[in-house]
Amino acid sequence: MTASELRQASSHASKTVIDTAVELATKAQDGVAAALASARATADEVGTRLPSIASAGAEGAAESVRMLQELPDPRLELLAAFSLGVGAGLWMAGAPRLVTLAALSPALLVGVAMASRKQGQRGRGRRR
């Protein structure tokens, strides 16, 4: 093979490699564009649903607190103590934080219910 034939063969191989690289880059660019479009659509959907989800959660929490306010204090204290005990045990055992927080959430709701009930009783006493 002569030098000019070698240059021509390497030039042809370089063009093939460059063409393949351009084709792959174009496919990657198209894939990224499709992924971004999908992400935008998902974000728009989440954005439209998030307010209703948040309001439903707030309504559920308010209803839970209202129902807990109707329970007697000893039962609320027992529920709070149980929740705190389970949460502390999970924390000491090295459970994931999310699981530990889930175990402690009833104690938080009970605390809110007891505090709001006591504030309501103080407010009623002042009005009389």
DSSP file (Angstrom, degrees, kcal/mol; ACC not computed):
  #  RESIDUE AA STRUCTURE BP1 BP2  ACC     N-H-->O    O-->H-N    N-H-->O    O-->H-N    TCO  KAPPA ALPHA  PHI   PSI    X-CA   Y-CA   Z-CA
    1    1 A M              0   0    0      0, 0.0     2,-0.1     0, 0.0     0, 0.0   0.000 360.0 360.0 360.0 135.1    0.0    0.0    0.0
    2    2 A T     >  -     0   0    0      1,-0.1     4,-2.2     4,-0.0     5,-0.2  -0.356 360.0-105.3 -87.3 170.9    1.4    3.4   -0.9
    3    3 A A  H  > S+     0   0    0      1,-0.2     4,-2.4     2,-0.2     5,-0.2   0.885 120.4  50.1 -64.9 -40.2    1.3    6.5    1.2
    4    4 A S  H  > S+     0   0    0      2,-0.2     4,-2.2     1,-0.2    -1,-0.2   0.882 110.7  49.4 -68.9 -36.6   -1.5    8.1   -0.8
    5    5 A E  H  > S+     0   0    0      2,-0.2     4,-2.5     1,-0.2    -2,-0.2   0.893 111.1  50.7 -65.8 -39.1   -3.6    5.0   -0.5
    6    6 A L  H  X S+     0   0    0     -4,-2.2     4,-2.6     2,-0.2    -2,-0.2   0.911 110.9  48.3 -64.0 -43.4   -3.0    4.9    3.2
    7    7 A R  H  X S+     0   0    0     -4,-2.4     4,-2.3     1,-0.2    -2,-0.2   0.908 112.3  49.1 -63.3 -41.3   -4.0    8.5    3.6
    8    8 A Q  H  X S+     0   0    0     -4,-2.2     4,-2.2     2,-0.2    -2,-0.2   0.905 112.1  48.0 -65.5 -41.7   -7.1    7.9    1.5
    9    9 A A  H  X S+     0   0    0     -4,-2.5     4,-2.3     2,-0.2    -2,-0.2   0.908 113.7  46.6 -65.9 -42.2   -8.1    4.8    3.6
   10   10 A S  H  X S+     0   0    0     -4,-2.6     4,-2.5     2,-0.2    -2,-0.2   0.861 111.1  52.9 -69.2 -33.6   -7.5    6.7    6.9
   11   11 A S  H  X S+     0   0    0     -4,-2.3     4,-2.2    -5,-0.2    -2,-0.2   0.905 110.2  47.7 -65.5 -41.1   -9.5    9.6    5.5
   12   12 A H  H  X S+     0   0    0     -4,-2.2     4,-2.0     2,-0.2    -2,-0.2   0.908 112.7  48.6 -64.9 -42.2  -12.4    7.3    4.7
   13   13 A A  H  X S+     0   0    0     -4,-2.3     4,-2.4     1,-0.2    -2,-0.2   0.896 110.4  51.7 -65.2 -39.8  -12.2    5.7    8.1
   14   14 A S  H  X S+     0   0    0     -4,-2.5     4,-2.7     1,-0.2    -1,-0.2   0.904 108.8  50.5 -64.0 -40.9  -12.1    9.1    9.8
   15   15 A K  H  X S+     0   0    0     -4,-2.2     4,-2.8     2,-0.2    -1,-0.2   0.894 110.5  49.9 -63.8 -39.3  -15.2   10.2    7.9
   16   16 A T  H  X S+     0   0    0     -4,-2.0     4,-2.4     2,-0.2    -2,-0.2   0.916 112.4  46.7 -64.9 -43.2  -17.0    7.0    8.9
   17   17 A V  H  X S+     0   0    0     -4,-2.4     4,-2.5     2,-0.2    -2,-0.2   0.918 114.1  47.7 -64.7 -43.2  -16.1    7.6   12.6
   18   18 A I  H  X S+     0   0    0     -4,-2.7     4,-2.6     2,-0.2    -2,-0.2   0.920 111.6  50.0 -65.4 -43.2  -17.2   11.2   12.4
   19   19 A D  H  X S+     0   0    0     -4,-2.8     4,-2.3     1,-0.2    -1,-0.2   0.912 112.1  48.0 -60.7 -42.7  -20.5   10.3   10.7
   20   20 A T  H  X S+     0   0    0     -4,-2.4     4,-2.5     2,-0.2    -2,-0.2   0.907 111.8  49.8 -64.5 -41.7  -21.2    7.7   13.4
   21   21 A A  H  X S+     0   0    0     -4,-2.5     4,-2.5     2,-0.2    -2,-0.2   0.902 111.0  49.3 -64.5 -40.7  -20.3   10.2   16.1
   22   22 A V  H  X S+     0   0    0     -4,-2.6     4,-2.4     2,-0.2    -2,-0.2   0.910 111.2  50.0 -64.2 -41.5  -22.6   12.8   14.6
   23   23 A E  H  X S+     0   0    0     -4,-2.3     4,-2.2     2,-0.2    -2,-0.2   0.917 112.3  46.7 -63.0 -43.5  -25.4   10.3   14.3
   24   24 A L  H  X S+     0   0    0     -4,-2.5     4,-2.5     2,-0.2    -2,-0.2   0.899 111.8  51.0 -65.4 -40.2  -25.0    9.2   18.0
   25   25 A A  H  X S+     0   0    0     -4,-2.5     4,-2.5     2,-0.2    -2,-0.2   0.890 109.9  50.3 -64.5 -38.9  -24.9   12.9   19.1
   26   26 A T  H  X S+     0   0    0     -4,-2.4     4,-2.4     2,-0.2    -2,-0.2   0.915 111.4  47.8 -64.9 -43.2  -28.1   13.6   17.2
   27   27 A K  H  X S+     0   0    0     -4,-2.2     4,-2.3     2,-0.2    -2,-0.2   0.904 112.2  49.6 -63.9 -40.5  -29.8   10.6   18.8
   28   28 A A  H  X S+     0   0    0     -4,-2.5     4,-2.5     2,-0.2    -2,-0.2   0.907 110.6  50.3 -64.3 -41.3  -28.6   11.7   22.2
   29   29 A Q  H  X S+     0   0    0     -4,-2.5     4,-2.3     2,-0.2    -2,-0.2   0.907 110.9  48.7 -63.9 -41.7  -29.8   15.2   21.6
   30   30 A D  H  X S+     0   0    0     -4,-2.4     4,-2.3     2,-0.2    -1,-0.2   0.899 111.3  50.7 -63.6 -40.1  -33.2   13.9   20.5
   31   31 A G  H  X S+     0   0    0     -4,-2.3     4,-2.4     2,-0.2    -2,-0.2   0.902 110.3  48.7 -64.6 -41.1  -33.4   11.7   23.6
   32   32 A V  H  X S+     0   0    0     -4,-2.5     4,-2.6     2,-0.2    -2,-0.2   0.907 110.7  51.0 -65.0 -41.3  -32.5   14.6   25.9
   33   33 A A  H  X S+     0   0    0     -4,-2.3     4,-2.2     1,-0.2    -2,-0.2   0.909 111.5  47.7 -62.7 -41.4  -35.2   16.8   24.3
   34   34 A A  H  X S+     0   0    0     -4,-2.3     4,-2.3     2,-0.2    -2,-0.2   0.903 111.6  50.3 -65.7 -40.3  -37.8   14.0   24.8
   35   35 A A  H  X S+     0   0    0     -4,-2.4     4,-2.5     2,-0.2    -2,-0.2   0.907 110.9  48.9 -65.1 -41.1  -36.8   13.6   28.4
   36   36 A L  H  X S+     0   0    0     -4,-2.6     4,-2.5     2,-0.2    -1,-0.2   0.899 110.4  50.8 -65.3 -40.1  -37.0   17.3   29.1
   37   37 A A  H  X S+     0   0    0     -4,-2.2     4,-2.2     2,-0.2    -2,-0.2   0.910 111.6  48.0 -63.3 -40.9  -40.5   17.4   27.4
   38   38 A S  H  X S+     0   0    0     -4,-2.3     4,-2.4     2,-0.2    -2,-0.2   0.902 111.2  50.6 -65.3 -40.8  -41.6   14.5   29.6
   39   39 A A  H  X S+     0   0    0     -4,-2.5     4,-2.6     2,-0.2    -2,-0.2   0.900 110.1  50.2 -64.4 -40.3  -40.2   16.2   32.7
   40   40 A R  H  X S+     0   0    0     -4,-2.5     4,-2.5     2,-0.2    -2,-0.2   0.922 110.8  49.0 -63.0 -43.6  -42.0   19.4   31.9
   41   41 A A  H  X S+     0   0    0     -4,-2.2     4,-2.1     1,-0.2    -2,-0.2   0.911 112.8  47.6 -63.0 -42.1  -45.3   17.6   31.4
   42   42 A T  H  X S+     0   0    0     -4,-2.4     4,-2.7     2,-0.2     5,-0.2   0.914 111.5  50.3 -65.0 -42.8  -44.9   15.7   34.7
   43   43 A A  H  X S+     0   0    0     -4,-2.6     4,-2.6     1,-0.2    -2,-0.2   0.897 110.3  50.5 -63.4 -39.9  -44.0   18.9   36.5
   44   44 A D  H  X S+     0   0    0     -4,-2.5     4,-1.8     2,-0.2    -1,-0.2   0.911 111.5  48.2 -63.2 -41.3  -47.1   20.7   35.1
   45   45 A E  H  X S+     0   0    0     -4,-2.1     4,-1.8     2,-0.2    -2,-0.2   0.918 112.9  47.2 -65.6 -43.4  -49.3   17.8   36.1
   46   46 A V  H  X S+     0   0    0     -4,-2.7     4,-2.5     1,-0.2    -2,-0.2   0.912 110.0  54.8 -63.5 -41.5  -47.8   17.7   39.6
   47   47 A G  H  < S+     0   0    0     -4,-2.6    -1,-0.2     1,-0.2    -2,-0.2   0.851 109.6  46.0 -61.5 -35.3  -48.2   21.5   39.8
   48   48 A T  H  < S+     0   0    0     -4,-1.8     4,-0.4     1,-0.2    -1,-0.2   0.826 118.8  40.9 -77.4 -30.1  -51.9   21.3   39.0
   49   49 A R  H  X S+     0   0    0     -4,-1.8     4,-2.0    -5,-0.2     3,-0.3   0.737  95.8  79.4 -88.7 -23.2  -52.6   18.5   41.5
   50   50 A L  H  X S+     0   0    0     -4,-2.5     4,-2.8     1,-0.2     5,-0.2   0.873  88.8  53.1 -58.7 -43.9  -50.5   19.7   44.4
   51   51 A P  H  > S+     0   0    0      0, 0.0     4,-2.4     0, 0.0    -1,-0.2   0.912 111.3  46.4 -60.3 -40.4  -52.9   22.3   45.8
   52   52 A S  H  > S+     0   0    0     -4,-0.4     4,-2.1    -3,-0.3    -2,-0.2   0.886 113.2  49.6 -69.4 -35.8  -55.8   19.8   46.0
   53   53 A I  H  X S+     0   0    0     -4,-2.0     4,-2.2     2,-0.2    -1,-0.2   0.925 112.2  48.1 -65.6 -43.9  -53.5   17.2   47.6
   54   54 A A  H  X S+     0   0    0     -4,-2.8     4,-2.4     1,-0.2    -2,-0.2   0.908 112.3  48.0 -64.3 -42.3  -52.3   19.7   50.1
   55   55 A S  H  X S+     0   0    0     -4,-2.4     4,-2.5    -5,-0.2    -1,-0.2   0.882 110.8  51.5 -68.2 -35.9  -55.8   20.9   51.0
   56   56 A A  H  X S+     0   0    0     -4,-2.1     4,-2.3     2,-0.2    -1,-0.2   0.905 111.1  48.5 -65.8 -39.2  -57.0   17.3   51.4
   57   57 A G  H  X S+     0   0    0     -4,-2.2     4,-2.3     2,-0.2    -2,-0.2   0.904 112.0  48.4 -65.2 -41.0  -54.1   16.6   53.7
   58   58 A A  H  X S+     0   0    0     -4,-2.4     4,-2.4     2,-0.2    -2,-0.2   0.900 111.8  49.5 -65.9 -40.8  -54.8   19.7   55.8
   59   59 A E  H  X S+     0   0    0     -4,-2.5     4,-2.3     2,-0.2    -2,-0.2   0.901 111.0  50.1 -64.6 -40.6  -58.5   18.8   56.0
   60   60 A G  H  X S+     0   0    0     -4,-2.3     4,-2.2     2,-0.2    -2,-0.2   0.904 111.2  48.2 -64.4 -41.2  -57.6   15.3   57.1
   61   61 A A  H  X S+     0   0    0     -4,-2.3     4,-2.5     2,-0.2    -2,-0.2   0.910 111.3  50.2 -65.7 -41.9  -55.3   16.6   59.8
   62   62 A A  H  X S+     0   0    0     -4,-2.4     4,-2.2     1,-0.2    -2,-0.2   0.897 111.2  48.9 -63.7 -39.4  -57.9   19.1   61.0
   63   63 A E  H  X S+     0   0    0     -4,-2.3     4,-2.3     2,-0.2    -1,-0.2   0.895 110.6  51.2 -66.7 -39.0  -60.5   16.3   61.2
   64   64 A S  H  X S+     0   0    0     -4,-2.2     4,-2.5     2,-0.2    -2,-0.2   0.923 110.6  48.1 -63.0 -44.3  -58.1   14.1   63.1
   65   65 A V  H  X S+     0   0    0     -4,-2.5     4,-2.0     2,-0.2    -2,-0.2   0.907 110.6  51.9 -63.5 -41.2  -57.3   16.8   65.6
   66   66 A R  H  X S+     0   0    0     -4,-2.2     4,-0.7     1,-0.2    -1,-0.2   0.917 111.6  46.4 -62.0 -42.6  -61.1   17.5   66.1
   67   67 A M  H >< S+     0   0    0     -4,-2.3     3,-0.6     1,-0.2     4,-0.4   0.882 111.6  51.4 -67.6 -37.5  -61.7   13.8   66.7
   68   68 A L  H >< S+     0   0    0     -4,-2.5     3,-1.3     1,-0.2    -1,-0.2   0.834 100.8  62.8 -68.3 -31.2  -58.8   13.6   69.1
   69   69 A Q  H 3< S+     0   0    0     -4,-2.0    -1,-0.2     1,-0.3    -2,-0.2   0.768  97.7  58.2 -64.0 -24.4  -60.0   16.6   71.1
   70   70 A E  T << S+     0   0    0     -4,-0.7    -1,-0.3    -3,-0.6    -2,-0.2   0.643  88.3  92.7 -81.0 -14.2  -63.1   14.6   72.0
   71   71 A L  S <  S-     0   0    0     -3,-1.3     2,-0.0    -4,-0.4    -3,-0.0  -0.472  86.8-101.4 -78.5 151.4  -61.2   11.8   73.7
   72   72 A P     >  -     0   0    0      0, 0.0     4,-1.9     0, 0.0     3,-0.3  -0.340  31.9-110.9 -69.6 155.8  -60.5   12.0   77.4
   73   73 A D  H  > S+     0   0    0      1,-0.2     4,-2.9     2,-0.2     5,-0.2   0.881 113.5  55.5 -56.5 -45.2  -57.1   13.2   78.6
   74   74 A P  H  > S+     0   0    0      0, 0.0     4,-2.1     0, 0.0    -1,-0.2   0.900 109.4  47.5 -58.8 -38.6  -55.9    9.8   80.0
   75   75 A R  H  > S+     0   0    0     -3,-0.3     4,-2.3     2,-0.2    -2,-0.2   0.904 112.8  48.7 -68.1 -39.9  -56.5    8.1   76.7
   76   76 A L  H  X S+     0   0    0     -4,-1.9     4,-2.5     2,-0.2    -1,-0.2   0.903 111.1  50.2 -64.6 -41.2  -54.7   10.9   74.8
   77   77 A E  H  X S+     0   0    0     -4,-2.9     4,-2.5     2,-0.2    -2,-0.2   0.893 110.7  49.6 -64.8 -39.1  -51.8   10.7   77.2
   78   78 A L  H  X S+     0   0    0     -4,-2.1     4,-2.5    -5,-0.2    -2,-0.2   0.910 111.4  48.8 -65.0 -42.6  -51.6    6.9   76.7
   79   79 A L  H  X S+     0   0    0     -4,-2.3     4,-2.3     2,-0.2    -2,-0.2   0.912 113.1  47.2 -63.0 -43.5  -51.6    7.3   72.9
   80   80 A A  H  X S+     0   0    0     -4,-2.5     4,-2.6     2,-0.2     5,-0.2   0.913 112.5  49.3 -65.1 -43.0  -48.9   10.0   73.1
   81   81 A A  H  X S+     0   0    0     -4,-2.5     4,-2.5     2,-0.2    -2,-0.2   0.910 111.6  49.0 -63.8 -41.8  -46.7    7.9   75.4
   82   82 A F  H  X S+     0   0    0     -4,-2.5     4,-2.6     2,-0.2     5,-0.2   0.927 112.6  47.7 -62.6 -44.9  -47.1    4.8   73.2
   83   83 A S  H  X S+     0   0    0     -4,-2.3     4,-2.5     1,-0.2    -2,-0.2   0.913 113.1  47.8 -64.4 -43.0  -46.2    6.8   70.1
   84   84 A L  H  X S+     0   0    0     -4,-2.6     4,-2.7     2,-0.2    -1,-0.2   0.899 111.9  50.8 -64.4 -39.6  -43.2    8.4   71.8
   85   85 A G  H  X S+     0   0    0     -4,-2.5     4,-2.4    -5,-0.2    -2,-0.2   0.921 112.1  45.4 -64.6 -44.3  -42.1    5.0   73.1
   86   86 A V  H  X S+     0   0    0     -4,-2.6     4,-2.6     2,-0.2     5,-0.2   0.925 114.3  49.5 -64.8 -43.3  -42.3    3.4   69.6
   87   87 A G  H  X S+     0   0    0     -4,-2.5     4,-2.3    16,-0.3    -2,-0.2   0.913 112.3  47.2 -62.0 -43.5  -40.5    6.3   68.0
   88   88 A A  H  X S+     0   0    0     -4,-2.7     4,-2.6     2,-0.2    -1,-0.2   0.904 112.3  50.4 -65.5 -40.7  -37.7    6.3   70.6
   89   89 A G  H  X S+     0   0    0     -4,-2.4     4,-1.8    -5,-0.2    -2,-0.2   0.917 111.7  47.2 -63.7 -43.0  -37.3    2.5   70.2
   90   90 A L  H  X>S+     0   0    0     -4,-2.6     5,-2.7     2,-0.2     4,-0.6   0.901 112.0  51.0 -64.1 -40.2  -37.1    2.8   66.4
   91   91 A W  H ><5S+     0   0    0     -4,-2.3     3,-0.9     1,-0.2    -2,-0.2   0.926 111.9  46.2 -63.7 -44.8  -34.6    5.6   66.7
   92   92 A M  H 3<5S+     0   0    0     -4,-2.6    -1,-0.2     1,-0.2    -2,-0.2   0.809 109.6  55.3 -68.1 -28.7  -32.4    3.6   69.1
   93   93 A A  H 3<5S-     0   0    0     -4,-1.8    -1,-0.2    -5,-0.2    -2,-0.2   0.571 118.0-113.1 -79.7  -8.3  -32.6    0.6   66.9
   94   94 A G  T <<5 +     0   0    0     -3,-0.9    -3,-0.2    -4,-0.6    -2,-0.1   0.766  54.6 167.4  84.7  25.9  -31.4    2.6   63.9
   95   95 A A      < -     0   0    0     -5,-2.7    -1,-0.2    -6,-0.1     5,-0.1  -0.293  48.5 -80.5 -67.5 157.8  -34.5    2.6   61.9
   96   96 A P     >  -     0   0    0      0, 0.0     4,-2.1     0, 0.0     3,-0.3  -0.250  39.6-118.2 -58.2 149.2  -34.8    4.9   58.9
   97   97 A R  H  > S+     0   0    0      1,-0.2     4,-2.9     2,-0.2     5,-0.2   0.862 112.2  56.3 -60.1 -38.3  -35.7    8.5   59.8
   98   98 A L  H  > S+     0   0    0      1,-0.2     4,-2.1     2,-0.2    -1,-0.2   0.895 108.2  47.4 -63.2 -39.8  -38.9    8.4   57.8
   99   99 A V  H  > S+     0   0    0     -3,-0.3     4,-1.9     2,-0.2    -1,-0.2   0.906 112.4  50.1 -66.7 -41.3  -40.2    5.4   59.7
  100  100 A T  H  X S+     0   0    0     -4,-2.1     4,-1.6     1,-0.2    -2,-0.2   0.919 110.9  48.6 -64.1 -43.6  -39.2    7.0   63.0
  101  101 A L  H  X S+     0   0    0     -4,-2.9     4,-1.2     1,-0.2    -1,-0.2   0.882 108.8  53.9 -63.8 -37.5  -41.1   10.2   62.1
  102  102 A A  H  < S+     0   0    0     -4,-2.1     3,-0.3     1,-0.2    -1,-0.2   0.886 108.4  49.6 -63.9 -37.3  -44.1    8.2   61.1
  103  103 A A  H  < S+     0   0    0     -4,-1.9     4,-0.3     1,-0.2   -16,-0.3   0.812 113.0  47.4 -70.1 -29.1  -44.1    6.5   64.5
  104  104 A L  H  X S+     0   0    0     -4,-1.6     4,-1.6     1,-0.2     3,-0.5   0.619  88.8  86.3 -86.3 -13.3  -43.9    9.9   66.2
  105  105 A S  H  X S+     0   0    0     -4,-1.2     4,-2.4    -3,-0.3     5,-0.2   0.857  83.5  55.8 -61.7 -37.2  -46.6   11.6   64.2
  106  106 A P  H  > S+     0   0    0      0, 0.0     4,-2.6     0, 0.0    -1,-0.2   0.892 105.9  53.0 -61.8 -34.7  -49.5   10.4   66.4
  107  107 A A  H  > S+     0   0    0     -3,-0.5     4,-2.4    -4,-0.3    -2,-0.2   0.893 108.5  50.2 -64.8 -37.6  -47.8   12.0   69.4
  108  108 A L  H  X S+     0   0    0     -4,-1.6     4,-2.3     2,-0.2    -1,-0.2   0.929 111.7  47.1 -64.8 -45.2  -47.5   15.2   67.5
  109  109 A L  H  X S+     0   0    0     -4,-2.4     4,-2.5     1,-0.2    -2,-0.2   0.905 112.2  50.1 -63.4 -40.8  -51.2   15.1   66.6
  110  110 A V  H  X S+     0   0    0     -4,-2.6     4,-2.8     2,-0.2     5,-0.2   0.914 110.1  51.1 -63.7 -41.8  -52.2   14.3   70.2
  111  111 A G  H  X S+     0   0    0     -4,-2.4     4,-2.5     1,-0.2     5,-0.2   0.914 111.2  47.3 -61.6 -43.1  -50.0   17.2   71.4
  112  112 A V  H  X S+     0   0    0     -4,-2.3     4,-2.6     2,-0.2     5,-0.2   0.912 112.8  49.6 -63.7 -42.3  -51.7   19.6   69.0
  113  113 A A  H  X S+     0   0    0     -4,-2.5     4,-2.0     2,-0.2    -2,-0.2   0.922 113.5  45.0 -64.0 -44.0  -55.2   18.3   70.0
  114  114 A M  H  X S+     0   0    0     -4,-2.8     4,-2.2     2,-0.2    -2,-0.2   0.911 115.2  47.7 -67.3 -41.4  -54.5   18.7   73.7
  115  115 A A  H  X S+     0   0    0     -4,-2.5     4,-2.1    -5,-0.2    -2,-0.2   0.913 113.9  46.0 -67.2 -42.1  -52.9   22.2   73.3
  116  116 A S  H  X S+     0   0    0     -4,-2.6     4,-2.0    -5,-0.2    -1,-0.2   0.853 112.0  51.8 -70.7 -32.5  -55.7   23.5   71.2
  117  117 A R  H  X S+     0   0    0     -4,-2.0     4,-1.9    -5,-0.2    -2,-0.2   0.913 110.9  47.5 -68.3 -41.1  -58.4   22.0   73.5
  118  118 A K  H  X S+     0   0    0     -4,-2.2     4,-2.1     2,-0.2    -2,-0.2   0.871 111.3  50.8 -68.7 -36.1  -56.7   23.7   76.5
  119  119 A Q  H  X S+     0   0    0     -4,-2.1     4,-2.5     2,-0.2    -1,-0.2   0.904 109.4  51.4 -65.7 -39.6  -56.5   27.0   74.7
  120  120 A G  H  X S+     0   0    0     -4,-2.0     4,-1.9     1,-0.2    -2,-0.2   0.881 109.7  49.4 -63.4 -38.7  -60.2   26.8   73.7
  121  121 A Q  H  X S+     0   0    0     -4,-1.9     4,-1.8     2,-0.2    -1,-0.2   0.888 111.7  48.4 -68.7 -38.7  -61.1   26.1   77.4
  122  122 A R  H  X S+     0   0    0     -4,-2.1     4,-1.6     1,-0.2    -2,-0.2   0.906 111.2  51.0 -66.5 -40.4  -59.0   29.1   78.6
  123  123 A G  H  X S+     0   0    0     -4,-2.5     4,-1.2     1,-0.2    -2,-0.2   0.879 109.7  49.7 -64.9 -37.9  -60.6   31.3   75.9
  124  124 A R  H  X S+     0   0    0     -4,-1.9     4,-1.1     1,-0.2    -1,-0.2   0.881 107.5  54.8 -68.0 -37.4  -64.1   30.3   76.9
  125  125 A G  H  < S+     0   0    0     -4,-1.8    -1,-0.2     1,-0.2    -2,-0.2   0.853 106.7  50.6 -66.0 -34.6  -63.3   31.0   80.6
  126  126 A R  H  < S+     0   0    0     -4,-1.6    -1,-0.2     1,-0.2    -2,-0.2   0.826 105.4  56.6 -72.6 -31.1  -62.3   34.6   79.8
  127  127 A R  H  <        0   0    0     -4,-1.2    -1,-0.2     1,-0.3    -2,-0.2   0.795 360.0 360.0 -73.3 -26.9  -65.4   35.3   77.8
  128  128 A R     <        0   0    0     -4,-1.1    -1,-0.3    -3,-0.1    -2,-0.2   0.504 360.0 360.0 -75.9 360.0  -67.7   34.5   80.7
